[in-house]
Amino acid sequence: MGKELVGALKALEEKGISREIIVDAIEAALINAYKKNYDQAANVRVDLNLDRGTMHLFSRKDVVEEVEDERLQISLEDAQVINPSYEIGDVVEEEEVPRDFGRIAATTAKQIVTQRFREAERGLIYEEYVDRADDIINGIVERLDPRNIYVGIGKIEAVLPQNEQIPGEVYNPHDRIKVYITKVERSSKGPQVFVSRTHPGLLRRLFELEVPEIFEGTVEIKSIAREAGDRSKISVVANKEEVDPVGSCVGSKGARVQAVVNELHGEKIDIVEWSEDPVEFVANALSPSKVLDVQVNEEEKSTLVVVPDYQLSLAIGKRGQNARLAAKLTGWKIDIKSETDALEQGLYDPANARIVIVEEEQPAENIDLYSDED
């Protein structure tokens, strides 16, 4: 074998493929090549020395009393001509030097090395990206087909399926986008990385990038409800009393949340404070609507929410979106009634109601992000 081949084999070792695996693979390939190219059914053994770059091929024959197949057997008499110590049942090995086998051996070995290199590269890529599942990564749109977008994320193209693309979002070659790695799989063509622009995890990771308090753990995102491309809600809580979780996420003049909104091309985002108390949490989740009362049914995990008459459409939202997202965010079923209807049906007693939100206007830093009356 040539020095180039020996060097390539050592490079494979450096990539983490053991010498034993390399030797076994090449020896098996050489045996198959010998049998195929020389129409041989004989038992053979290959002695491969990577350090010296040498290769020897030996035929193996069983010592028998009566020979039935000369390719596989040798008589005791003929065996003892080679070495008098041979007995019935022993195996005689003789070196074979088939014509042109050196060329065939070199070609076969190079094919194995190339294959192992490819497998090693695929293995390294898989290990690199499998550890990044559920993480965000920067990518460049490389090509498009009717169903998928292919995003370059370094050593590999990730697949952005149609159902993971934000509705209405336009992707052009060379666009830079952030994507969320949903899964990494092995396949016959190598590792496949699947990414998403609609996964709630993308929203979580974007806030981790923009809000130091979330990255450091001072503020925690408790839940996310998302209808990608249109509107999302996230609930947050502070692990320190002096920290305002909503204000931290909104940022000065809305800069932090606006950075996330821009990355998602205008997707509206409501940030609400999480609470262990379902009354407070459900009321907060229905923001920007004001809430007069929340009645909780623990057994059915449902709530009846009473809102001022003029806030009913805002609480429900366009096509029920605000109520639907609030239910997803909290994990509670939410039935919304106007104050008048609740009074008429005897479902609401203002004297005993728990008034949750009383302010007439939202704080300025919420920049009215997200009235459904727009």
TORZAVEX-210596 format. One line per field, with one value per residue (C-alpha): z, y, x; residue number from 1. Coordinates in nm, 2 decimals, always signed. Each point is the difference from the previous one (the first is absolute). Example, Ala and Ser with C-alpha at 12.3 -4.5 7.8 and 13.67 -1.06 7.14 Angstrom:
2
w <- [+0.78; -0.07] $
v <- [-0.45; +0.34] $
u <- [+1.23; +0.14] $
loti <- [1; 2] $
END
This chain:
374
w <- [+0.00; -0.07; +0.25; -0.09; +0.10; +0.33; +0.07; -0.07; +0.24; +0.27; -0.07; +0.06; +0.33; +0.10; -0.08; +0.27; -0.21; +0.17; -0.18; +0.05; -0.18; -0.29; -0.04; +0.03; -0.26; -0.25; +0.05; -0.06; -0.31; -0.14; +0.06; -0.19; -0.28; -0.03; -0.02; -0.24; -0.24; -0.01; +0.02; +0.31; +0.27; +0.21; +0.36; +0.02; +0.26; -0.04; +0.21; +0.00; +0.16; +0.01; +0.16; -0.28; -0.27; -0.10; -0.09; -0.04; -0.12; +0.12; -0.11; +0.27; -0.05; +0.24; +0.02; -0.08; -0.09; -0.32; -0.20; -0.13; -0.09; -0.08; +0.06; +0.36; +0.09; -0.02; +0.05; +0.30; -0.23; -0.19; +0.33; +0.15; -0.31; +0.11; +0.37; +0.14; +0.32; -0.16; +0.11; -0.10; +0.11; -0.02; -0.23; -0.26; -0.10; -0.32; -0.12; -0.32; -0.25; -0.26; -0.31; +0.03; +0.35; +0.12; -0.22; +0.10; +0.37; -0.02; -0.17; +0.25; +0.29; -0.12; -0.04; +0.35; +0.13; -0.20; +0.14; +0.36; -0.04; -0.11; +0.29; +0.24; -0.13; +0.03; +0.35; +0.11; -0.16; +0.17; +0.34; -0.05; -0.08; +0.22; +0.30; -0.14; -0.02; +0.16; -0.06; -0.23; -0.28; -0.27; -0.36; -0.36; -0.24; -0.27; -0.22; -0.02; -0.14; +0.01; +0.34; +0.19; +0.06; +0.03; +0.25; +0.02; +0.37; -0.04; -0.12; -0.10; -0.15; +0.24; -0.12; +0.08; -0.09; -0.13; +0.32; +0.20; -0.21; +0.13; -0.21; -0.22; +0.06; -0.33; -0.02; -0.27; -0.07; +0.22; +0.26; +0.35; +0.25; +0.34; +0.03; +0.28; -0.03; +0.07; -0.07; -0.15; -0.16; -0.16; -0.35; -0.29; -0.15; +0.33; +0.29; -0.06; +0.20; +0.01; +0.11; +0.07; -0.01; +0.17; +0.31; +0.33; +0.09; -0.25; +0.19; +0.33; -0.15; -0.15; +0.33; +0.16; -0.25; +0.05; +0.37; +0.23; +0.30; -0.17; -0.11; +0.35; +0.16; +0.19; -0.22; -0.11; -0.29; +0.14; -0.30; -0.37; -0.22; -0.36; -0.33; -0.22; -0.22; +0.17; +0.38; +0.31; +0.37; +0.25; +0.38; +0.21; +0.37; +0.19; +0.24; +0.19; +0.15; -0.11; -0.37; -0.23; -0.23; -0.26; +0.00; -0.05; -0.30; -0.15; +0.05; -0.01; -0.24; -0.11; -0.16; +0.11; -0.10; -0.32; -0.09; +0.03; -0.20; -0.28; -0.02; -0.04; -0.26; +0.21; +0.20; +0.29; +0.35; +0.33; +0.31; +0.32; +0.36; +0.11; +0.33; +0.20; +0.06; -0.30; +0.05; -0.05; -0.27; -0.21; +0.04; -0.10; -0.29; -0.15; -0.03; -0.14; +0.10; +0.35; +0.22; +0.27; +0.14; -0.04; +0.14; +0.02; -0.03; +0.12; -0.08; -0.37; -0.02; -0.15; +0.08; -0.06; -0.07; +0.02; -0.19; -0.06; -0.29; -0.21; +0.06; -0.12; -0.36; +0.12; +0.25; -0.26; -0.28; -0.37; -0.08; +0.37; -0.01; +0.32; +0.21; -0.18; +0.06; +0.37; +0.04; -0.15; +0.21; +0.33; -0.06; +0.12; -0.20; -0.02; -0.05; -0.04; +0.07; -0.01; +0.32; -0.11; -0.11; +0.32; +0.22; -0.20; +0.04; +0.37; -0.06; +0.13; +0.33; +0.00; +0.37; +0.04; -0.32; +0.01; -0.21; -0.16; -0.23; +0.06; -0.18; -0.29; -0.23; -0.06; +0.10; -0.28; -0.03; -0.13; -0.30; -0.06; -0.15; -0.06; -0.01; -0.20; -0.10; -0.25] $
v <- [+0.00; +0.35; +0.27; +0.20; -0.28; -0.05; +0.37; +0.00; -0.29; +0.19; +0.30; -0.23; -0.11; +0.37; +0.04; -0.26; -0.32; -0.27; -0.18; -0.34; +0.12; +0.13; -0.31; -0.23; +0.20; +0.00; -0.37; -0.10; +0.22; -0.15; -0.36; +0.08; +0.17; -0.31; -0.24; +0.23; +0.08; -0.34; -0.21; -0.17; -0.17; -0.08; +0.10; +0.28; +0.22; +0.34; +0.12; +0.38; +0.21; +0.37; +0.11; -0.15; +0.04; -0.37; -0.26; -0.38; -0.23; -0.37; -0.28; -0.23; -0.38; -0.26; -0.32; -0.30; -0.36; +0.02; +0.33; +0.09; +0.37; +0.09; +0.37; -0.07; -0.32; -0.16; -0.36; -0.10; -0.12; +0.33; +0.19; -0.19; +0.08; +0.36; -0.08; -0.35; +0.11; +0.05; -0.24; -0.06; +0.30; +0.26; +0.30; +0.06; +0.36; +0.09; +0.35; +0.09; +0.26; +0.04; +0.20; +0.37; -0.06; +0.28; +0.25; -0.15; +0.01; +0.36; +0.10; -0.19; +0.14; +0.35; -0.06; -0.12; +0.30; +0.24; -0.16; +0.01; +0.36; +0.08; -0.20; +0.18; +0.34; -0.09; -0.13; +0.32; +0.21; -0.20; +0.02; +0.38; +0.07; -0.26; +0.19; +0.31; -0.13; +0.24; +0.29; +0.30; +0.04; +0.26; -0.12; +0.12; -0.10; -0.19; -0.15; -0.05; -0.25; -0.01; -0.16; +0.06; +0.27; -0.11; +0.21; -0.01; -0.02; -0.07; -0.35; -0.11; +0.11; +0.00; -0.07; +0.25; -0.19; +0.19; -0.06; +0.15; +0.32; +0.31; +0.06; +0.30; +0.02; +0.03; -0.17; +0.09; -0.15; +0.15; +0.13; -0.03; -0.15; -0.15; -0.35; -0.24; -0.36; -0.24; -0.33; -0.16; -0.34; -0.25; -0.11; -0.19; +0.33; +0.13; +0.20; +0.21; +0.31; +0.12; +0.36; +0.21; +0.37; -0.08; -0.20; +0.17; -0.08; +0.26; +0.27; -0.12; +0.00; +0.34; +0.15; -0.17; +0.18; +0.34; -0.01; -0.05; -0.06; -0.31; -0.13; +0.04; -0.16; +0.31; +0.00; -0.33; -0.07; -0.23; -0.06; +0.10; +0.00; +0.08; +0.03; +0.06; +0.31; +0.15; +0.02; -0.16; +0.02; -0.08; -0.01; +0.09; +0.01; +0.16; -0.20; +0.32; +0.22; +0.33; -0.11; +0.09; -0.31; +0.17; +0.32; -0.19; -0.18; +0.32; +0.20; +0.38; +0.15; -0.36; -0.06; -0.36; -0.13; +0.20; -0.18; -0.33; +0.14; +0.11; -0.34; -0.16; +0.26; +0.18; -0.28; +0.16; -0.11; +0.04; -0.03; -0.08; -0.08; -0.36; -0.08; -0.31; +0.14; -0.10; +0.31; +0.24; -0.21; -0.03; +0.37; +0.09; -0.24; +0.18; +0.32; +0.26; -0.05; +0.11; -0.26; +0.04; -0.35; -0.34; -0.30; -0.32; -0.36; -0.22; -0.33; +0.09; +0.22; +0.27; +0.37; +0.24; +0.35; +0.31; +0.31; +0.35; +0.01; +0.22; -0.24; -0.32; +0.01; +0.09; -0.29; -0.25; +0.14; -0.04; -0.34; -0.08; +0.03; +0.18; -0.24; -0.30; +0.11; +0.08; -0.35; -0.16; +0.22; -0.08; -0.35; +0.10; -0.01; +0.36; +0.10; +0.38; +0.19; +0.37; +0.16; +0.05; -0.36; -0.13; +0.21; -0.10; -0.37; +0.04; -0.10; +0.32; +0.19; +0.32; +0.02; -0.33; +0.01; +0.01; +0.30; -0.10; +0.29; +0.35; +0.23; +0.19; +0.00; -0.23; +0.11; +0.19; -0.25; -0.26; +0.23; -0.13; -0.31; -0.16; +0.10; -0.22; +0.31; +0.09] $
u <- [+0.00; +0.12; +0.10; -0.31; -0.22; +0.18; -0.02; -0.38; -0.04; +0.18; -0.22; -0.30; +0.14; +0.03; -0.37; -0.08; -0.03; +0.20; +0.28; -0.17; -0.31; +0.20; +0.21; -0.31; -0.19; +0.29; +0.08; -0.36; -0.01; +0.32; -0.13; -0.32; +0.20; +0.22; -0.29; -0.19; +0.28; +0.16; -0.32; +0.13; -0.20; +0.31; +0.04; +0.25; +0.15; +0.16; +0.29; -0.01; +0.28; -0.09; +0.33; +0.21; -0.27; +0.02; -0.27; +0.02; -0.27; -0.01; -0.22; -0.12; -0.07; -0.12; +0.22; -0.22; +0.04; -0.20; -0.01; -0.35; +0.07; +0.35; -0.07; -0.09; +0.18; +0.35; +0.10; +0.21; +0.27; +0.02; -0.01; +0.28; +0.21; -0.03; +0.05; +0.03; -0.17; -0.34; -0.28; -0.36; -0.21; +0.28; -0.02; +0.27; +0.07; +0.19; +0.07; -0.18; +0.13; -0.27; +0.09; -0.11; -0.13; +0.22; -0.19; -0.34; +0.11; +0.10; -0.33; -0.20; +0.18; -0.04; -0.37; -0.03; +0.21; -0.23; -0.31; +0.14; +0.10; -0.36; -0.14; +0.23; -0.10; -0.36; +0.05; +0.17; -0.27; -0.27; +0.17; +0.05; -0.37; -0.17; +0.13; -0.16; -0.35; -0.25; +0.24; +0.00; +0.25; +0.07; -0.04; +0.00; -0.27; +0.17; -0.27; -0.37; -0.24; -0.38; -0.01; +0.33; +0.25; +0.36; +0.20; +0.38; +0.10; +0.37; +0.11; -0.34; -0.33; -0.29; -0.36; -0.27; -0.32; -0.30; -0.20; +0.28; +0.01; -0.17; -0.32; +0.05; +0.38; +0.20; +0.33; +0.26; +0.34; +0.28; -0.25; +0.14; -0.25; +0.00; -0.15; -0.08; +0.15; -0.29; +0.17; +0.32; -0.02; +0.24; -0.08; +0.16; +0.10; +0.15; -0.14; -0.31; -0.08; -0.36; -0.07; -0.30; -0.11; -0.34; +0.11; -0.06; +0.36; +0.11; -0.18; +0.16; +0.35; -0.05; -0.09; +0.30; +0.22; -0.17; -0.07; +0.31; -0.23; -0.15; +0.34; +0.14; -0.31; -0.12; -0.32; -0.15; -0.23; -0.27; -0.22; -0.04; -0.31; +0.07; -0.18; +0.31; +0.00; -0.30; +0.01; +0.16; -0.03; +0.27; -0.02; +0.30; +0.09; +0.28; +0.21; +0.10; -0.27; +0.17; -0.01; -0.29; -0.03; -0.23; +0.20; +0.33; -0.14; -0.15; +0.31; +0.05; -0.25; -0.09; +0.35; +0.04; -0.34; +0.02; +0.32; -0.18; -0.30; +0.23; +0.17; -0.34; -0.10; -0.27; -0.15; -0.19; +0.12; -0.19; +0.22; -0.19; +0.10; -0.04; -0.17; -0.07; -0.35; -0.21; -0.22; +0.29; +0.16; -0.31; -0.07; +0.35; -0.01; -0.30; +0.20; -0.05; -0.37; -0.11; -0.15; -0.26; -0.02; +0.14; -0.19; +0.20; -0.13; +0.29; -0.17; -0.06; +0.31; -0.21; -0.07; -0.28; +0.13; -0.21; +0.11; -0.15; -0.24; +0.22; +0.29; -0.17; +0.12; +0.35; +0.01; -0.12; +0.22; -0.03; -0.14; +0.04; +0.38; +0.06; -0.22; +0.15; +0.36; -0.08; -0.14; +0.31; +0.22; -0.17; -0.12; -0.34; -0.33; -0.13; -0.36; -0.04; -0.32; -0.08; -0.10; -0.36; -0.05; +0.16; -0.23; -0.31; +0.09; +0.08; +0.37; +0.15; -0.04; +0.20; +0.00; +0.18; +0.21; +0.37; +0.10; +0.32; +0.09; -0.13; +0.25; -0.16; +0.31; +0.29; +0.35; +0.18; +0.28; -0.25; -0.03; -0.35; +0.16; -0.28; -0.35; -0.23; -0.19; +0.28] $
loti <- [1; 2; 3; 4; 5; 6; 7; 8; 9; 10; 11; 12; 13; 14; 15; 16; 17; 18; 19; 20; 21; 22; 23; 24; 25; 26; 27; 28; 29; 30; 31; 32; 33; 34; 35; 36; 37; 38; 39; 40; 41; 42; 43; 44; 45; 46; 47; 48; 49; 50; 51; 52; 53; 54; 55; 56; 57; 58; 59; 60; 61; 62; 63; 64; 65; 66; 67; 68; 69; 70; 71; 72; 73; 74; 75; 76; 77; 78; 79; 80; 81; 82; 83; 84; 85; 86; 87; 88; 89; 90; 91; 92; 93; 94; 95; 96; 97; 98; 99; 100; 101; 102; 103; 104; 105; 106; 107; 108; 109; 110; 111; 112; 113; 114; 115; 116; 117; 118; 119; 120; 121; 122; 123; 124; 125; 126; 127; 128; 129; 130; 131; 132; 133; 134; 135; 136; 137; 138; 139; 140; 141; 142; 143; 144; 145; 146; 147; 148; 149; 150; 151; 152; 153; 154; 155; 156; 157; 158; 159; 160; 161; 162; 163; 164; 165; 166; 167; 168; 169; 170; 171; 172; 173; 174; 175; 176; 177; 178; 179; 180; 181; 182; 183; 184; 185; 186; 187; 188; 189; 190; 191; 192; 193; 194; 195; 196; 197; 198; 199; 200; 201; 202; 203; 204; 205; 206; 207; 208; 209; 210; 211; 212; 213; 214; 215; 216; 217; 218; 219; 220; 221; 222; 223; 224; 225; 226; 227; 228; 229; 230; 231; 232; 233; 234; 235; 236; 237; 238; 239; 240; 241; 242; 243; 244; 245; 246; 247; 248; 249; 250; 251; 252; 253; 254; 255; 256; 257; 258; 259; 260; 261; 262; 263; 264; 265; 266; 267; 268; 269; 270; 271; 272; 273; 274; 275; 276; 277; 278; 279; 280; 281; 282; 283; 284; 285; 286; 287; 288; 289; 290; 291; 292; 293; 294; 295; 296; 297; 298; 299; 300; 301; 302; 303; 304; 305; 306; 307; 308; 309; 310; 311; 312; 313; 314; 315; 316; 317; 318; 319; 320; 321; 322; 323; 324; 325; 326; 327; 328; 329; 330; 331; 332; 333; 334; 335; 336; 337; 338; 339; 340; 341; 342; 343; 344; 345; 346; 347; 348; 349; 350; 351; 352; 353; 354; 355; 356; 357; 358; 359; 360; 361; 362; 363; 364; 365; 366; 367; 368; 369; 370; 371; 372; 373; 374] $
END
